[in-house]
């Protein structure tokens, strides 16, 4: 439809309101219980932001403000639909989804991460995605095992639930 027939400032303004979808990972959508709750909370917040934007009277401003929350609603609804909750590990003998693993690197650094789903991963907060290179090589390993990631070796020091 031509912008001449709608209350748009320009074709550029119209294109600003059509954000591309957030990419969906091709990997299974494994989540912890906490990860599922976090997705639900994010969906609720996106709904609230969309509802607030829907009340804006100016059509151009309303579209601009609703674009982000609408995109997030589509993404989060799909992630919740495909979420597969993985129970916490029952053993700390080997690294598994949901385990917290402490390891040392060649350079002497000691790091500790919990292995979680992609949407809940936050390395700065101490969690990494189960599809990350580090998590992939650690899965199934035990305390004392040494694994290689790129040109580094990691030694598993501890595993906890």
C-alpha positions in Angstrom: 0.0 0.0 0.0 1.3 3.4 -0.9 2.1 5.7 2.1 -0.2 8.3 0.4 -3.2 6.3 1.7 -2.1 6.0 5.3 -1.2 8.4 8.1 2.6 7.8 7.7 5.2 10.5 7.7 7.2 8.6 5.0 8.1 5.2 3.6 11.1 5.3 5.9 8.9 5.7 8.9 6.8 2.7 7.8 10.0 0.6 7.4 11.1 1.5 10.9 8.1 -0.3 12.3 8.8 -3.6 10.6 11.6 -5.1 12.6 13.0 -8.5 11.4 12.2 -11.4 13.6 14.8 -12.5 16.2 16.6 -15.6 14.9 15.5 -18.9 16.4 18.3 -21.4 17.2 18.2 -24.7 15.3 19.2 -26.5 18.5 16.7 -28.1 20.8 15.3 -25.5 23.2 16.5 -27.0 26.5 15.8 -24.9 29.6 16.1 -25.2 33.3 13.1 -24.6 35.6 14.5 -21.1 36.2 15.0 -20.5 32.5 11.4 -21.4 31.8 10.2 -18.9 34.5 12.5 -16.2 33.0 11.1 -16.8 29.5 7.5 -16.5 31.0 8.5 -13.2 32.8 10.1 -11.8 29.6 6.9 -12.6 27.7 4.8 -10.9 30.3 7.0 -7.8 30.2 6.8 -7.8 26.3 3.0 -8.0 26.5 2.9 -5.0 29.0 5.2 -3.0 26.7 3.1 -3.8 23.7 -0.1 -2.9 25.6 1.4 0.4 26.7 2.5 1.2 23.1 -0.9 0.4 21.8 -2.4 3.2 23.8 -0.3 5.9 22.2 -2.5 8.1 20.1 0.0 9.2 17.4 -0.1 6.4 14.8 3.6 6.8 13.9 4.8 6.9 17.5 2.6 3.9 18.4 4.0 1.8 15.5 7.6 2.7 16.5 7.0 1.9 20.2 5.1 -1.3 19.5 7.7 -2.7 17.0 10.2 -4.0 19.5 7.7 -5.6 21.9 5.8 -7.2 19.0 9.0 -8.8 17.7 9.8 -10.0 21.2 6.3 -11.4 21.7 6.7 -13.5 18.5 10.2 -14.7 19.6 9.3 -15.5 23.2 6.0 -17.2 22.3 7.9 -19.5 20.0 10.6 -20.2 22.6 8.0 -21.0 25.2 6.1 -23.2 22.8 9.3 -25.3 22.1 10.8 -25.2 25.6 11.9 -28.6 26.9 12.4 -28.4 30.7 15.4 -30.5 31.8 15.3 -31.5 35.4 18.4 -30.6 37.6 21.0 -33.3 37.5 20.7 -36.0 40.1 24.5 -36.7 40.3 27.6 -34.6 40.3 29.8 -37.4 38.9 29.8 -36.0 35.4 29.0 -32.7 33.8 25.4 -32.5 32.6 22.9 -29.9 31.6 22.2 -27.9 34.7 25.5 -28.7 36.3 27.8 -26.1 37.7 31.4 -26.9 36.7 34.6 -25.4 37.9 37.7 -25.7 35.7 41.2 -24.3 35.4 42.7 -23.0 32.2 46.3 -23.3 31.0 47.0 -19.7 32.0 46.0 -20.4 35.7 42.5 -18.8 35.6 39.9 -20.7 37.4 36.3 -20.3 36.0 33.0 -21.6 37.2 29.9 -21.8 35.0 26.4 -23.4 35.2 25.4 -25.1 31.9 22.0 -23.9 30.9 19.7 -23.2 27.9 20.6 -20.7 25.2 18.1 -18.0 26.3 19.3 -18.1 29.9 23.0 -18.1 29.3 24.9 -15.1 30.7 28.7 -15.7 31.0 29.1 -12.6 33.0 26.6 -14.0 35.6 28.2 -17.4 35.5 26.1 -19.4 33.1 26.9 -20.7 29.6 24.8 -22.3 26.9 24.9 -26.0 26.5 25.7 -25.5 22.8 28.8 -23.3 23.5 32.1 -24.8 22.6 33.3 -25.0 26.3 30.0 -26.7 27.5 30.1 -29.2 24.6 33.6 -30.5 25.5 32.8 -30.5 29.2 29.5 -32.5 29.0 29.9 -36.1 30.2 33.3 -35.5 31.7 34.3 -36.0 35.4 36.5 -34.2 37.9 40.2 -34.5 36.9 39.4 -34.9 33.2 41.3 -32.6 30.9 39.7 -31.3 27.7 40.8 -29.2 24.8 39.1 -26.1 23.5 40.9 -24.6 20.6 44.5 -24.2 21.7 43.7 -24.3 25.5 43.3 -27.2 27.9 40.8 -27.1 30.7 41.0 -29.3 33.8 37.7 -30.0 35.6 38.2 -29.2 39.3 34.6 -29.6 40.6 31.1 -30.4 39.6 28.0 -29.5 41.6 24.3 -29.5 41.0 
